[in-house]
Amino acid sequence: MDFHHKRVWITGASSGIGEALTYAFVEEGAEVIISARREGELERVKGNCGDKASKVTVVPLDLTDQEGMKQKVSQVIAEKGSIDYLVNNGGISQRSWVWETPMEIDRKVMETNFFGQVAMTKALLPSMIEHGFGHIIVISSLTGKFGFPMRSAYAASKHALEGFFETLYFELADKNIRVTMVNPGFIRTQISVNAVTKDGSRSGQMDANQEKGMSPELCAAKILKGVKKNKKEIIIGGKETMLVYFKRFIPPLFLKLARSASPT
Ligand SMILES: NC(=O)c1ccc[n+]([C@@H]2O[C@H](COP(=O)([O-])OP(=O)(O)OC[C@H]3O[C@@H](n4cnc5c(N)ncnc54)[C@H](OP(=O)(O)O)[C@@H]3O)[C@@H](O)[C@H]2O)c1
């Protein structure tokens, strides 16, 4: 299976995993709609697609502006028709302790990572149902499986995605619409640099964990492989992914390792 004649919409495509997914889907013949807030960066990604750039449409949007997003989705569907694959990827991380994090930061992270993905999905679902096919790919995180220091709102937003989209997986079972959850570990992107801190500013720091992490290109290749196999869950990364299995099967070992892990 490849993605020829398939229409894919990727959020958070201006950088990191979303950018790498754009190149991977375009390479496999898909027509790709790319979104994020920074239009200039989206145009750069489109330009990097070379002779396949005509297959890429830039649609800037802010995941926290859910009304604006709904209108853009309606416009795109009216122009192009139904979307086959939605990759809910856009998001922000966090670097702050619970006791110093104001509620507005918790809300900002939830609004972007959770409600943004939910709103995008709800905007696209009716046309997928009408069309009789769709595949929703949700970029969660290992922190969708367990908590991690300095990531309280981030881990909460990713846990919320797991509950919401597992429910959707069951609800869509008889509608030929698939849901795949992706749980990356450490991937070498700007996620820690862009992470929000207690005062709302960017952390500006590349974490050692991220720097040593898997390349976004390899991560994207593994996502495509899992999507082609219609996997319900794809866990990607290095040895940190073992924590998921330790938590499930050897909880005391999970607690020991997670307690001693560096938050940055
Ligand atoms: N890298 C990792 O180690 C890792 C691990 C687990 C999960 N993840 C998840 O992977 C996804 C992609 O992150 P990344 O690692 O590729 O980080 P990244 O390089 O910082 O990319 C994040 C993307 O999200 C977009 N974004 C952020 N806020 C947005 C908003 N309000 N509206 C629209 N787009 C927004 C950014 O674009 P603009 O700034 O242009 O809007 C950017 O394209 C995230 O959901 C993240 O939680 C990453």
Ligand as a Chemical Component Dictionary entry (heavy atoms), coordinates in Angstrom:
data_LIG
# 
_chem_comp.id                   LIG 
_chem_comp.type                 NON-POLYMER 
_chem_comp.pdbx_formal_charge   0 
_chem_comp.three_letter_code    LIG 
# 
loop_
_chem_comp_atom.comp_id 
_chem_comp_atom.atom_id 
_chem_comp_atom.alt_atom_id 
_chem_comp_atom.type_symbol 
_chem_comp_atom.charge 
_chem_comp_atom.model_Cartn_x 
_chem_comp_atom.model_Cartn_y 
_chem_comp_atom.model_Cartn_z 
_chem_comp_atom.pdbx_ordinal 
LIG N1  N1  N 0  10.035 15.445 20.081 1  
LIG C1  C1  C 0  9.693  14.580 21.002 2  
LIG O1  O1  O 0  10.550 14.045 21.721 3  
LIG C2  C2  C 0  8.246  14.206 21.189 4  
LIG C3  C3  C 0  7.965  13.125 22.028 5  
LIG C4  C4  C 0  6.638  12.762 22.203 6  
LIG C5  C5  C 0  5.628  13.440 21.558 7  
LIG N2  N2  N 1  5.922  14.501 20.753 8  
LIG C6  C6  C 0  4.816  15.192 20.105 9  
LIG O2  O2  O 0  5.073  15.349 18.737 10 
LIG C7  C7  C 0  4.321  16.466 18.245 11 
LIG C8  C8  C 0  5.223  17.324 17.369 12 
LIG O3  O3  O 0  6.247  17.898 18.162 13 
LIG P1  P1  P 0  7.759  18.052 17.678 14 
LIG O4  O4  O 0  8.576  17.180 18.524 15 
LIG O5  O5  O -1 7.852  17.932 16.227 16 
LIG O6  O6  O 0  8.051  19.543 18.176 17 
LIG P2  P2  P 0  8.261  20.943 17.414 18 
LIG O7  O7  O 0  9.418  20.839 16.491 19 
LIG O8  O8  O 0  8.275  21.983 18.466 20 
LIG O9  O9  O 0  6.943  21.078 16.521 21 
LIG C9  C9  C 0  5.699  21.423 17.091 22 
LIG C10 C10 C 0  4.750  21.801 15.979 23 
LIG O10 O10 O 0  3.469  22.163 16.544 24 
LIG C11 C11 C 0  3.056  23.417 16.024 25 
LIG N3  N3  N 0  2.230  24.136 16.996 26 
LIG C12 C12 C 0  2.529  24.454 18.286 27 
LIG N4  N4  N 0  1.545  25.186 18.826 28 
LIG C13 C13 C 0  0.590  25.338 17.849 29 
LIG C14 C14 C 0  -0.664 26.019 17.783 30 
LIG N5  N5  N 0  -1.155 26.717 18.833 31 
LIG N6  N6  N 0  -1.357 25.972 16.641 32 
LIG C15 C15 C 0  -0.880 25.314 15.558 33 
LIG N7  N7  N 0  0.295  24.644 15.561 34 
LIG C16 C16 C 0  1.017  24.675 16.689 35 
LIG C17 C17 C 0  4.363  24.150 15.718 36 
LIG O11 O11 O 0  4.155  25.117 14.692 37 
LIG P3  P3  P 0  4.016  26.710 14.867 38 
LIG O12 O12 O 0  4.929  27.124 15.979 39 
LIG O13 O13 O 0  4.414  27.229 13.518 40 
LIG O14 O14 O 0  2.568  26.936 15.162 41 
LIG C18 C18 C 0  5.222  23.019 15.187 42 
LIG O15 O15 O 0  4.964  22.811 13.812 43 
LIG C19 C19 C 0  3.770  17.187 19.479 44 
LIG O16 O16 O 0  2.409  16.853 19.660 45 
LIG C20 C20 C 0  4.597  16.593 20.612 46 
LIG O17 O17 O 0  3.908  16.612 21.834 47 
LIG C21 C21 C 0  7.215  14.889 20.552 48 
# 
loop_
_chem_comp_bond.comp_id 
_chem_comp_bond.atom_id_1 
_chem_comp_bond.atom_id_2 
_chem_comp_bond.value_order 
_chem_comp_bond.pdbx_ordinal 
LIG N1  C1  SING 1  
LIG C1  O1  DOUB 2  
LIG C1  C2  SING 3  
LIG C2  C3  SING 4  
LIG C2  C21 DOUB 5  
LIG C3  C4  DOUB 6  
LIG C4  C5  SING 7  
LIG C5  N2  DOUB 8  
LIG N2  C6  SING 9  
LIG N2  C21 SING 10 
LIG C6  O2  SING 11 
LIG C6  C20 SING 12 
LIG O2  C7  SING 13 
LIG C7  C8  SING 14 
LIG C7  C19 SING 15 
LIG C8  O3  SING 16 
LIG O3  P1  SING 17 
LIG P1  O4  DOUB 18 
LIG P1  O5  SING 19 
LIG P1  O6  SING 20 
LIG O6  P2  SING 21 
LIG P2  O7  DOUB 22 
LIG P2  O8  SING 23 
LIG P2  O9  SING 24 
LIG O9  C9  SING 25 
LIG C9  C10 SING 26 
LIG C10 O10 SING 27 
LIG C10 C18 SING 28 
LIG O10 C11 SING 29 
LIG C11 N3  SING 30 
LIG C11 C17 SING 31 
LIG N3  C12 SING 32 
LIG N3  C16 SING 33 
LIG C12 N4  DOUB 34 
LIG N4  C13 SING 35 
LIG C13 C14 SING 36 
LIG C13 C16 DOUB 37 
LIG C14 N5  SING 38 
LIG C14 N6  DOUB 39 
LIG N6  C15 SING 40 
LIG C15 N7  DOUB 41 
LIG N7  C16 SING 42 
LIG C17 O11 SING 43 
LIG C17 C18 SING 44 
LIG O11 P3  SING 45 
LIG P3  O12 DOUB 46 
LIG P3  O13 SING 47 
LIG P3  O14 SING 48 
LIG C18 O15 SING 49 
LIG C19 O16 SING 50 
LIG C19 C20 SING 51 
LIG C20 O17 SING 52 
# 
